[in-house]
Amino acid sequence: MITTKERATLRGFANNIPDLVFVGKEGVNENVIKQVVDNLQAHELIKIKVQQNCSLTAYEVCNLLVDSTQAEPISVVGSKIVLYKKTTKKGFKHYL
């Protein structure tokens, strides 16, 4: 569990990163979950964009991804989701 100050710090870092995962009309499926897991392992902090043609809201997508990846939700603003999960990669400069 991360603190409010850590969450605010991570939200600031997320302003400068591009969207890495896009959720489209098929919603959250195994491929999207695999992309999220792989990107969290590689980057720790990722931004996800929920497309307009997705039948789920950004909050629903966030809840599904958090449940399936055990990541920490940082923010959901509009159609953007920011997730954080500490990586186990050697030599990685961690955000926190």
C-alpha positions in Angstrom: 0.0 0.0 0.0 1.4 3.4 -0.9 0.8 6.6 0.9 -1.0 9.7 -0.3 2.3 11.6 -0.7 3.8 8.8 -2.7 0.7 8.7 -4.9 1.0 12.4 -5.5 4.6 12.0 -6.5 3.8 9.2 -8.9 1.0 11.2 -10.4 3.5 14.0 -11.1 5.9 11.5 -12.8 3.0 10.2 -14.9 2.5 13.6 -16.5 5.6 13.1 -18.7 5.1 9.5 -19.8 3.2 8.4 -23.0 0.2 6.1 -23.1 1.6 2.6 -23.3 -1.6 0.4 -23.4 -4.8 1.1 -25.2 -8.2 -0.5 -24.3 -10.5 -0.7 -27.3 -14.0 -2.1 -28.1 -13.1 -5.6 -26.9 -12.5 -4.3 -23.4 -10.2 -6.0 -20.9 -9.1 -9.3 -22.3 -6.1 -11.6 -21.8 -4.0 -9.7 -24.3 -4.6 -6.3 -22.6 -3.8 -7.9 -19.2 -0.5 -9.4 -20.6 0.4 -6.0 -22.1 -0.2 -4.3 -18.7 1.8 -6.9 -16.8 4.7 -6.7 -19.3 4.8 -2.9 -19.3 4.6 -2.8 -15.5 7.5 -5.1 -15.2 9.5 -3.0 -17.7 8.5 0.5 -16.5 6.9 0.3 -13.1 4.6 3.3 -13.9 2.3 3.1 -16.9 -0.5 5.1 -18.4 -3.4 3.4 -20.1 -5.9 5.1 -22.5 -9.5 3.8 -22.7 -10.8 4.4 -26.2 -14.2 6.0 -26.9 -15.5 2.8 -28.5 -14.9 0.7 -25.3 -18.1 -0.4 -23.6 -16.5 -0.1 -20.1 -15.8 3.1 -18.2 -12.3 4.0 -17.2 -13.1 3.2 -13.6 -14.4 -0.3 -14.5 -11.3 -0.9 -16.6 -9.1 0.3 -13.7 -10.8 -2.1 -11.3 -10.5 -5.1 -13.6 -6.8 -4.4 -14.2 -6.0 -3.8 -10.6 -7.7 -7.1 -9.6 -5.9 -9.1 -12.3 -2.4 -7.6 -12.0 -2.2 -6.6 -8.2 -1.0 -3.1 -9.3 -1.7 0.1 -7.3 -4.1 2.5 -8.9 -2.6 6.0 -9.0 -5.3 8.0 -10.8 -8.2 7.8 -13.2 -8.9 11.1 -15.0 -11.2 11.1 -17.9 -10.2 8.2 -20.1 -6.6 7.9 -18.7 -5.5 5.4 -16.1 -2.2 5.4 -14.2 -1.0 2.2 -12.6 2.1 1.5 -10.5 3.7 -1.8 -9.5 7.3 -2.0 -8.2 9.4 -4.1 -10.6 11.9 -6.8 -9.7 14.3 -5.9 -12.6 17.9 -5.6 -11.6 19.6 -2.2 -12.0 16.3 -0.4 -12.4 16.0 3.2 -11.1 12.8 3.0 -9.0 10.3 5.8 -8.7 9.8 5.3 -5.0 
